[in-house]
Amino acid sequence: MGLFLDSLALLPHLHGASLLDIGSGAGFPGLVIALARPDMAVTLLDGRAKRVSFQKQAARLLGLSNVGCVQGRAGEGALPGQAFDTVTVKAVGSLGQSLALARPYLAPGGRVVLPRGWAAGQEASALGLTAVFYELPPPGGRRVVVLAG
């Protein structure tokens, strides 16, 4: 339940009509966002074929025509020349590392949205980034969404 609610917490921070979810794994937050925002083109990027196969199957079963699943790694030539209005990176290294992965895919005027644990708020402040704090219902805990342009 927590992963689903964490994904929904990103909705107010999404920008534009396209989203790239780097390191999407089991499809969080990308698949949940695609369900909630059928108007948004969502691309899931993951380096493991097994995960991408699962994502494709889940998108098909859920009837999500707005989802594309790509096997590849950010920073290693995946999706060359493509740009997205919103880029999400969940739990892939520090905030600085996540920004380094996300920014090459960001369209002009776009937004990087980084869901993290509460403690990342201090790192966000140190980097001059916007941190939006929220709390999930028990036993979910306290969380933060870090935003960057």
N, C-alpha and C positions, 0 to 999 in steps of 0.2 A: 504494500500500500504506500509506503514511504517513497519509493522510486516514482510511482505514478503521481503522487502529490507534488514531489519535487519538480517533476516535469511540467505540471500545470502551473507551478509558481513562476515559470519563465514567460508565460503568455503575455503579461503586460509589458514585457521588455523587448519583445520581438520587433523587428524593424523590416519593412518592405514585404516583398512577395516571394522571396526565396531564402532557404535556410540550408546550411551545411552543418551536419552533426559529425564532428571528427572523433574517431574512436568510439563509435556508437554501440559496440558490443551487442547486447541483447535488444537494442533499439531505444534505449532511454538516453536522452529525452525525445529523440527524433520521431519515433512512431507515435508517441502520445501527442506530440505537437501536431503531427499530420492528422490525427483523429480530431483534435480540437479545432484545427485550422485547415479545412479542406481547400481553402483558397490559396494556401501557401505551398509552393513547390519545395519538397523536402528531400535532400540528398543525404544518405547515410554512408559514411566512409569508415571502413574497418580493414585492418590488415589480414585478418584471418578468414579463409574461405568458408569455414564451418559457420562462423557468425553471419557472414553475408548471405549464405544459403538460408539460415534461419530467418533473417530479416526479410528476404524475398518471400518466403513462405508466409510469414506473419502478415506482411503487407497484402499479399494476395487473398488470404483468408479474411482479412478485415475489409477488403474491397477498397484499398487505398490507392487510387490511381495517381495521387499526387506524390508518391514516394519512388525514389530511385535509389538502388543499393549498389555501391561500388566497392570492389576489393582494391585496396591500396593503402599507402601510408602518407599522411601529410608530411611535407618536407622531403619526400622521396619521389617526386614527379607525378603524384596522383592528381588527376583533374587539371592538366595543364591549361593555363589561360582562362579558366573558369572563375567567375566572381559571384559572390552571394551577398544579399542584403544583410543577413544575420548569420553569424558563425558561432556555434556552440562547441565547447570542449569540456568534457566532464572528467575530472580525476586523471588527467594526463600531466603529471609533473606539477611544478610550481606555477604560480600565476604568470611569471615571466616566460617560462617555457611554453605554457598554453598560448600566450599572446603571440609568441614567435611562430607557433604552428598555424594560428588562425589568421593573422594579418595578411599573409600573401593571398588568401582567398577572399578577402573582404572587398566588396564593391565600394566605390567612392561614396562617402556619406553613410556607410554601413555601420553595423554595431557587432561587437564581440560580446557574447553573453556567457559568463562562466559560473555555473552552479558549484558551490563549495560548502564546506563545513564552516561553522561560526568563526573559528580562529583565522580564517583567510581574510577576515575584515581588516585586521591589522596590517597584513601584507599589502592589501589593496590600498589602504591609506598611505603606506610608505611609498607606493608606486604612483600615487596621485590619481588613483582610479575611483570610480563611484562604487560604493558598496550599499546594497539594499538588504537589510536584515529582515528575516521572518522566522516564524516558529511553526513547526508541524504539530498536529495533534499528537498526544502521547501514543506510543512511545517514541515518536519521530525525532524530536530534538530541535535545536536551534540551527538555522542555516543562513547562508548569505548568497546573493547573486551579485557578481562583480561585473560591471559594465565598462566597456572601452570602445573608443571609436577607431 
